Amino acid sequence: MDSQALSNKYVITLVCGAPASGKSAISTLISQNFIKNCIYIDIDQIEKLINEAFLQNGLMEEDSIINQSNLEQQDNIQNDVLGNILSQLECHKKLSNSEEFHKFNPQIWKISRNLSLKVVETFIKKSNQSTSQFIIVEDVFNLRSMRKNYFHIAQRYQTGFCELLIKMPIEEIILNDSLRQDFKKVGESVILKSQEQFDYEPTHKDHFLLFENSNNIKLKESVDKLSQQIQEIGCKITQQNKELSDEEYQLLLQQHKESIADQLNLKLTEKVGFIIKNANYDIKSNGGGEGLSILKKLFFKIAKYYFQQFQNGIKKNIIENSEELSGLDELLKKYMQKFKTKKEFSEVVKMIDQKLKGIDFQAIKQEHEYQNMELETQAEKHKQIDLQKQQFIQQVVEKSASAFEEFAKEFYKN
């Protein structure tokens, strides 16, 4: 399929997966051989550009400590890097490859991921395309929330969107990493942690592709077929995305911030990482990271159901009304695959139900309910209401995440 035949002017394509799983090789093949009019953004290269710029301008020492005394200078440097990236993409369709080694810095990591979002959005706003253009963004993208940010951009600008997950046998990933140049190696522990913490839930099932990579396949032939699938998804998304105004876009972000479900999903992902790192029970031989991810999704689905009940003033027993939980059959299949000798699925649902029933949502609401305080202006009243609303959400999320941790402990130890 020729990119000129696409109805979308842009298709944002995320290439996700563990380090050393073949993301760069696949992204390069797609952008250079199989999809015309394609740009390729490797976020690792953005991270290196930011790192080098901060070092050169004296905002960071060699030990990777960022000087926070001049935030305006930081913003100016980021804008300069943004301009440099856009120029490279317009001229060469990809970023120049730097082989400089830099010590990992979590602040630089976060800045580069935020800048990548800005690059994609700015490129779409600035460019005047007569034919469709594919924007490939490559990163680990282990958190669904990171991928969802790009989906929001697709919604806002009515572009196509495709989320491509590269999966590979863990032993092959570790082997590939060991064969890399020293400055590119991430190490077995980082790879295992990345795999265990990966949130495999797609941003949207209609926008999702899974590619089973292996050192034993003919990659070029496989990627040829994969590229056709990406373009097919790029075609059909147009009817599903609605272009958003600035006001609608800000409202969307605000709703995300105020959503108990969205905030709990982020918190549960943090908890999964904490459990993997600190738990003194055997997760690896009991479903591994993917198994824990299934338990997290099940817990989240039931918790979300309770939130909706509470917000609608309805009380139903989840055990008697489990058919109201969409996608439960799919989770049941995945559970049975990962936990063949563990508890019955219905028993696990009951365990989660008991943990969530221990949270008194009404009491939390009353604790944070707006009282008619003597405030001078209506604006002050609205500000106080918003603050109390956020405090309510935070407490519900914290209690629910703690309940998940208790559930996981009980599940693995029994």
Backbone torsions as a table, in degrees:
resi	resn	phi	psi	omega
1	MET	NA	129.6	179.0
2	ASP	-81.0	139.1	-179.3
3	SER	-61.8	-20.4	178.5
4	GLN	-68.5	-20.5	-178.0
5	ALA	-81.3	-10.2	-177.8
6	LEU	-73.9	144.4	178.7
7	SER	-85.0	-19.1	177.6
8	ASN	-87.0	140.2	177.7
9	LYS	-73.7	-29.9	179.0
10	TYR	-136.5	149.5	172.2
11	VAL	-132.1	111.1	176.3
12	ILE	-81.4	119.8	-177.9
13	THR	-119.7	115.3	177.6
14	LEU	-92.6	127.9	175.5
15	VAL	-106.8	110.7	-170.4
16	CYS	-117.5	156.4	175.1
17	GLY	151.9	172.0	-177.0
18	ALA	-65.2	156.8	172.5
19	PRO	-56.6	142.2	176.8
20	ALA	67.7	21.3	178.8
21	SER	-94.3	-1.2	177.1
22	GLY	103.5	14.3	-177.5
23	LYS	-60.7	-46.2	-176.6
24	SER	-65.9	-43.3	-179.8
25	ALA	-62.3	-42.4	-178.8
26	ILE	-70.1	-43.4	179.0
27	SER	-61.5	-41.3	179.4
28	THR	-64.8	-45.2	178.7
29	LEU	-60.5	-44.8	-179.5
30	ILE	-61.7	-48.4	-173.3
31	SER	-73.8	-29.3	-175.9
32	GLN	-98.7	-24.3	-171.0
33	ASN	-118.9	-29.3	-165.6
34	PHE	-120.8	-23.7	178.7
35	ILE	-122.0	121.2	179.9
36	LYS	-74.5	155.9	176.0
37	ASN	53.5	62.3	-173.4
38	CYS	-129.4	134.8	172.5
39	ILE	-110.9	152.7	-172.1
40	TYR	-130.1	118.5	-179.3
41	ILE	-112.4	113.4	174.8
42	ASP	-98.3	112.2	-174.2
43	ILE	-64.4	-27.1	175.7
44	ASP	-59.7	-35.8	178.8
45	GLN	-70.6	-35.5	174.6
46	ILE	-63.2	-40.9	178.5
47	GLU	-59.9	-41.6	179.0
48	LYS	-67.7	-39.0	178.8
49	LEU	-63.3	-43.3	178.0
50	ILE	-63.6	-45.3	-179.5
51	ASN	-58.2	-48.7	-179.0
52	GLU	-63.8	-41.4	-179.0
53	ALA	-65.3	-40.6	178.8
54	PHE	-66.5	-39.3	178.1
55	LEU	-65.3	-46.3	-177.0
56	GLN	-65.2	-30.1	-178.3
57	ASN	-97.4	10.8	174.1
58	GLY	73.4	15.9	179.0
59	LEU	-88.1	-4.5	-177.1
60	MET	-151.1	137.5	175.9
61	GLU	-86.8	170.6	-179.4
62	GLU	-63.0	-22.1	179.4
63	ASP	-84.3	9.5	173.0
64	SER	71.7	26.5	174.6
65	ILE	-95.9	120.4	-176.7
66	ILE	-85.1	132.7	175.5
67	ASN	-78.5	115.2	-175.6
68	GLN	-94.7	10.0	-174.4
69	SER	-75.7	-20.3	-177.2
70	ASN	-128.8	84.1	-177.9
71	LEU	-70.3	-30.8	178.8
72	GLU	-63.9	-40.1	178.2
73	GLN	-65.8	-37.4	176.2
74	GLN	-58.8	-46.2	179.9
75	ASP	-62.1	-41.9	-179.8
76	ASN	-63.0	-41.6	179.5
77	ILE	-66.0	-41.2	178.8
78	GLN	-63.1	-38.3	177.8
79	ASN	-66.3	-37.0	176.5
80	ASP	-64.5	-43.3	178.5
81	VAL	-64.2	-40.0	177.3
82	LEU	-58.0	-46.7	178.7
83	GLY	-61.8	-40.2	178.4
84	ASN	-63.0	-43.7	-179.5
85	ILE	-63.9	-45.0	-179.0
86	LEU	-62.7	-38.8	178.2
87	SER	-63.5	-44.1	179.0
88	GLN	-62.0	-41.9	-178.6
89	LEU	-67.4	-39.6	179.5
90	GLU	-66.4	-35.9	-176.7
91	CYS	-86.9	-43.4	-169.1
92	HIS	-117.3	-5.7	179.5
93	LYS	69.5	2.8	176.7
94	LYS	-157.6	171.2	179.4
95	LEU	-91.6	146.1	176.9
96	SER	-63.5	142.4	-174.3
97	ASN	-89.1	113.7	177.5
98	SER	-98.0	132.4	178.1
99	GLU	-104.8	16.9	175.8
100	GLU	-65.8	139.3	177.2
101	PHE	-97.3	131.8	176.3
102	HIS	-132.0	141.7	176.0
103	LYS	-63.5	139.9	-178.3
104	PHE	-62.0	133.7	178.7
105	ASN	-131.6	115.7	-177.0
106	PRO	-60.6	-31.0	178.2
107	GLN	-68.3	-45.3	177.8
108	ILE	-63.4	-39.0	177.3
109	TRP	-57.1	-47.9	-177.9
110	LYS	-67.7	-43.0	179.8
111	ILE	-59.7	-43.4	-177.5
112	SER	-66.5	-35.5	178.2
113	ARG	-69.5	-39.1	176.6
114	ASN	-67.3	-38.1	-179.9
115	LEU	-67.2	-34.8	177.6
116	SER	-60.1	-42.7	176.0
117	LEU	-58.6	-42.7	-179.5
118	LYS	-66.6	-37.2	177.9
119	VAL	-60.1	-49.2	-178.3
120	VAL	-62.1	-47.4	-178.0
121	GLU	-65.2	-43.5	-179.7
122	THR	-65.1	-40.4	179.7
123	PHE	-61.2	-43.2	179.5
124	ILE	-65.4	-41.1	-178.6
125	LYS	-69.1	-38.1	-173.8
126	LYS	-82.3	-36.5	-172.1
127	SER	-74.1	148.3	177.7
128	ASN	-121.4	85.2	-172.4
129	GLN	-90.1	136.0	172.0
130	SER	-93.6	-20.5	176.0
131	THR	-124.4	166.6	-177.4
132	SER	-69.9	145.0	178.7
133	GLN	-128.1	133.5	176.7
134	PHE	-94.3	134.0	176.9
135	ILE	-114.7	105.0	179.4
136	ILE	-92.1	125.9	177.6
137	VAL	-119.3	120.0	-176.3
138	GLU	-110.4	129.3	175.6
139	ASP	-165.0	172.9	175.1
140	VAL	-64.1	-45.0	178.2
141	PHE	51.4	48.9	-175.8
142	ASN	-72.9	-18.4	178.5
143	LEU	-101.6	133.1	178.6
144	ARG	-61.1	-33.9	-179.6
145	SER	-61.3	-32.9	177.7
146	MET	-67.2	-41.3	179.6
147	ARG	-70.6	-33.0	-177.4
148	LYS	-65.9	-30.3	178.5
149	ASN	-59.9	-37.4	178.2
150	TYR	-72.3	-33.8	176.6
151	PHE	-63.9	-36.3	176.3
152	HIS	-62.8	-38.9	176.7
153	ILE	-63.4	-42.4	178.3
154	ALA	-60.3	-40.3	177.7
155	GLN	-64.5	-42.7	-175.0
156	ARG	-65.3	-42.5	-172.9
157	TYR	-103.8	11.4	175.9
158	GLN	55.2	49.4	177.9
159	THR	-104.7	168.4	171.3
160	GLY	-75.1	163.7	-179.0
161	PHE	-150.0	134.7	176.1
162	CYS	-141.1	132.0	177.9
163	GLU	-111.1	110.1	-176.2
164	LEU	-107.2	116.5	178.7
165	LEU	-101.0	122.9	176.6
166	ILE	-95.7	118.2	176.2
167	LYS	-113.4	145.8	-177.4
168	MET	-150.9	144.7	176.7
169	PRO	-54.2	135.7	-172.9
170	ILE	-59.8	-35.7	-179.0
171	GLU	-66.5	-32.0	177.6
172	GLU	-72.6	-37.9	178.1
173	ILE	-61.2	-46.8	-179.1
174	ILE	-62.8	-40.0	177.4
175	LEU	-63.1	-47.0	-179.8
176	ASN	-58.8	-41.2	-179.3
177	ASP	-65.6	-38.3	-179.0
178	SER	-66.5	-23.1	-178.7
179	LEU	-90.9	-5.0	178.9
180	ARG	-71.4	164.2	169.9
181	GLN	-62.0	150.7	-173.2
182	ASP	-53.7	-41.1	-174.8
183	PHE	-72.6	-12.7	179.7
184	LYS	-97.2	-14.8	-177.2
185	LYS	-67.3	138.4	176.4
186	VAL	-107.3	-22.1	176.8
187	GLY	96.8	151.7	-176.8
188	GLU	-61.6	-40.2	-176.6
189	SER	-64.1	-39.8	178.7
190	VAL	-65.7	-41.4	179.6
191	ILE	-63.1	-46.3	-179.3
192	LEU	-63.4	-41.3	179.1
193	LYS	-64.5	-42.1	178.8
194	SER	-60.8	-42.8	179.3
195	GLN	-64.9	-42.8	-176.4
196	GLU	-68.1	-33.7	-175.2
197	GLN	-92.7	-0.9	-174.5
198	PHE	-68.7	128.7	176.7
199	ASP	-92.1	105.2	-171.8
200	TYR	-83.2	-2.7	-179.2
201	GLU	-69.4	124.1	-178.9
202	PRO	-66.3	153.6	173.4
203	THR	-61.7	-42.3	176.9
204	HIS	-154.6	127.1	-173.1
205	LYS	-61.5	-29.5	-179.5
206	ASP	-76.9	-10.8	-178.6
207	HIS	-109.2	13.0	-166.9
208	PHE	-110.2	139.0	173.2
209	LEU	-132.3	138.1	175.1
210	LEU	-112.9	128.8	177.9
211	PHE	-119.1	117.5	179.0
212	GLU	-85.8	99.7	-177.3
213	ASN	-89.6	155.2	177.0
214	SER	-160.3	153.3	175.9
215	ASN	-69.5	-11.1	-174.9
216	ASN	-98.4	-2.3	-178.8
217	ILE	-95.4	161.2	172.9
218	LYS	-84.0	97.0	-168.3
219	LEU	-60.8	-44.4	-175.1
220	LYS	-61.0	-42.8	179.2
221	GLU	-65.9	-41.3	-179.2
222	SER	-66.6	-40.4	-178.6
223	VAL	-70.6	-28.9	174.8
224	ASP	-58.6	-48.6	178.3
225	LYS	-65.8	-41.2	179.6
226	LEU	-60.3	-41.1	-179.8
227	SER	-61.7	-37.7	177.3
228	GLN	-64.3	-39.1	178.8
229	GLN	-66.1	-40.2	178.1
230	ILE	-60.2	-43.5	-178.8
231	GLN	-67.9	-34.5	176.8
232	GLU	-64.3	-42.1	177.0
233	ILE	-65.3	-39.0	177.7
234	GLY	-60.4	-30.0	179.1
235	CYS	-72.0	-46.1	-167.8
236	LYS	-85.3	-12.3	-175.2
237	ILE	-71.3	-25.6	-174.9
238	THR	-49.2	-38.9	-177.3
239	GLN	-75.3	-13.7	-175.3
240	GLN	-98.2	-21.2	-179.6
241	ASN	-93.9	141.3	178.2
242	LYS	-118.0	128.5	-179.2
243	GLU	-66.8	131.9	-176.7
244	LEU	-107.8	141.2	172.4
245	SER	-75.5	171.0	177.2
246	ASP	-56.8	-41.8	-178.1
247	GLU	-65.9	-42.4	179.6
248	GLU	-66.3	-37.4	-180.0
249	TYR	-65.0	-44.8	178.8
250	GLN	-65.2	-36.7	177.4
251	LEU	-64.7	-40.2	177.5
252	LEU	-59.6	-45.0	179.5
253	LEU	-65.8	-38.3	179.5
254	GLN	-66.5	-41.1	178.0
255	GLN	-62.2	-38.9	177.3
256	HIS	-61.7	-41.8	-179.9
257	LYS	-66.5	-35.4	-174.8
258	GLU	-92.0	-3.1	-178.0
259	SER	-79.7	122.3	176.7
260	ILE	-60.5	-42.1	-177.5
261	ALA	-62.1	-46.5	-179.4
262	ASP	-62.8	-43.3	-178.8
263	GLN	-67.8	-36.6	178.7
264	LEU	-67.4	-39.7	179.8
265	ASN	-59.2	-42.5	177.2
266	LEU	-63.9	-42.7	-177.7
267	LYS	-67.3	-38.9	179.2
268	LEU	-65.7	-35.6	176.3
269	THR	-62.6	-40.6	175.6
270	GLU	-61.7	-42.4	-178.6
271	LYS	-63.7	-38.9	178.0
272	VAL	-58.1	-47.6	177.9
273	GLY	-59.6	-42.0	179.8
274	PHE	-64.2	-42.5	-178.7
275	ILE	-64.4	-44.7	179.9
276	ILE	-59.8	-41.8	-175.4
277	LYS	-75.8	-36.4	-169.1
278	ASN	-112.6	-12.2	-174.9
279	ALA	-67.8	143.5	178.7
280	ASN	-103.6	24.7	174.0
281	TYR	-120.6	162.2	-169.0
282	ASP	-85.8	102.5	176.6
283	ILE	-88.2	-37.2	-173.2
284	LYS	-56.6	-43.0	-177.9
285	SER	-90.8	4.7	178.5
286	ASN	-123.8	62.3	176.6
287	GLY	93.8	-16.7	179.0
288	GLY	63.3	-161.5	-178.8
289	GLY	-63.9	-37.0	179.4
290	GLU	-66.0	-37.3	177.8
291	GLY	-63.5	-44.0	178.4
292	LEU	-64.2	-35.6	176.8
293	SER	-63.2	-37.5	177.5
294	ILE	-64.5	-43.4	178.6
295	LEU	-62.6	-39.4	178.6
296	LYS	-62.3	-44.7	-179.0
297	LYS	-64.6	-39.3	178.7
298	LEU	-65.2	-46.1	178.7
299	PHE	-60.1	-45.3	-179.2
300	PHE	-62.1	-41.7	-178.6
301	LYS	-62.9	-42.7	-179.6
302	ILE	-71.3	-40.8	178.6
303	ALA	-61.8	-43.0	179.0
304	LYS	-61.0	-38.0	177.3
305	TYR	-61.5	-43.0	178.8
306	TYR	-66.4	-39.2	177.7
307	PHE	-58.4	-45.8	-178.6
308	GLN	-63.6	-40.6	176.7
309	GLN	-60.2	-46.5	-178.2
310	PHE	-62.4	-45.7	-178.6
311	GLN	-65.3	-29.1	-180.0
312	ASN	-94.3	1.8	178.8
313	GLY	68.3	29.4	-178.0
314	ILE	-112.6	147.3	175.2
315	LYS	-129.3	113.6	176.9
316	LYS	-130.9	150.5	177.3
317	ASN	-83.1	120.4	-176.3
318	ILE	-61.0	-33.0	-178.6
319	ILE	-66.1	-36.4	-178.9
320	GLU	-85.3	-14.3	-175.7
321	ASN	-126.7	34.3	-176.0
322	SER	-65.5	-18.7	179.2
323	GLU	-67.7	-15.2	178.0
324	GLU	-76.7	-11.5	179.4
325	LEU	-87.4	104.5	179.7
326	SER	-67.6	141.9	177.5
327	GLY	83.0	4.8	-177.6
328	LEU	-66.6	-37.0	179.5
329	ASP	-61.9	-39.5	179.8
330	GLU	-65.0	-41.8	177.6
331	LEU	-65.8	-35.7	177.8
332	LEU	-60.1	-45.6	179.6
333	LYS	-60.7	-45.8	-178.8
334	LYS	-65.7	-37.9	178.6
335	TYR	-62.1	-45.7	-177.9
336	MET	-64.1	-32.6	179.0
337	GLN	-69.7	-37.9	-174.1
338	LYS	-89.6	-31.0	-175.0
339	PHE	-123.3	68.2	-174.9
340	LYS	-67.4	-30.1	-176.3
341	THR	-111.9	9.4	-178.1
342	LYS	-90.4	-163.2	-176.7
343	LYS	-63.6	154.6	172.7
344	GLU	-62.1	147.1	-177.5
345	PHE	-59.4	-41.9	-179.2
346	SER	-63.0	-33.7	178.3
347	GLU	-67.4	-37.9	178.4
348	VAL	-65.7	-41.8	177.4
349	VAL	-59.4	-41.5	178.9
350	LYS	-64.4	-39.9	178.7
351	MET	-60.0	-46.3	-179.9
352	ILE	-64.9	-41.5	179.8
353	ASP	-58.1	-43.8	180.0
354	GLN	-64.3	-40.8	179.7
355	LYS	-63.9	-43.3	-177.2
356	LEU	-73.2	-31.1	178.1
357	LYS	-66.7	-19.3	177.8
358	GLY	-76.0	-6.5	179.5
359	ILE	-97.2	119.8	-179.8
360	ASP	-91.8	90.8	-177.8
361	PHE	-61.4	-37.7	-177.7
362	GLN	-65.0	-41.1	179.5
363	ALA	-64.6	-39.5	178.6
364	ILE	-65.2	-40.6	179.9
365	LYS	-63.4	-44.7	-179.4
366	GLN	-64.8	-34.7	179.1
367	GLU	-62.4	-35.7	-175.5
368	HIS	-107.3	9.8	-177.1
369	GLU	-68.1	145.5	-179.8
370	TYR	-67.0	126.5	175.3
371	GLN	-101.5	149.6	-177.1
372	ASN	-74.9	73.8	-178.6
373	MET	-79.2	159.1	179.8
374	GLU	-79.9	85.7	177.2
375	LEU	-108.8	142.5	-170.8
376	GLU	-68.8	-41.5	-173.3
377	THR	-123.2	161.0	176.8
378	GLN	-63.5	-34.8	179.7
379	ALA	-62.3	-40.3	178.8
380	GLU	-65.5	-36.4	178.3
381	LYS	-65.2	-44.7	179.2
382	HIS	-63.0	-39.7	179.3
383	LYS	-62.7	-41.9	-179.9
384	GLN	-67.2	-39.2	178.2
385	ILE	-63.1	-44.2	179.2
386	ASP	-61.9	-40.3	179.9
387	LEU	-63.5	-45.0	-179.3
388	GLN	-68.1	-33.1	176.0
389	LYS	-63.2	-44.1	178.8
390	GLN	-65.5	-36.7	177.7
391	GLN	-65.9	-38.4	176.6
392	PHE	-62.3	-48.9	180.0
393	ILE	-59.4	-45.9	-178.1
394	GLN	-59.8	-43.0	-177.8
395	GLN	-70.0	-40.1	177.5
396	VAL	-61.7	-44.4	-179.8
397	VAL	-63.5	-45.3	-179.5
398	GLU	-62.2	-44.7	-179.7
399	LYS	-66.2	-38.4	179.5
400	SER	-67.8	-41.3	179.0
401	ALA	-65.1	-38.0	176.3
402	SER	-65.1	-37.2	177.6
403	ALA	-64.6	-36.7	177.1
404	PHE	-64.7	-41.3	179.7
405	GLU	-63.3	-41.7	177.7
406	GLU	-64.4	-41.6	178.7
407	PHE	-61.8	-45.8	-179.2
408	ALA	-61.3	-41.6	179.2
409	LYS	-61.4	-44.9	-179.9
410	GLU	-66.7	-39.9	-178.0
411	PHE	-63.0	-48.0	-173.9
412	TYR	-78.9	-26.1	-176.2
413	LYS	-87.4	-19.6	-178.7
414	ASN	-94.3	NA	NA
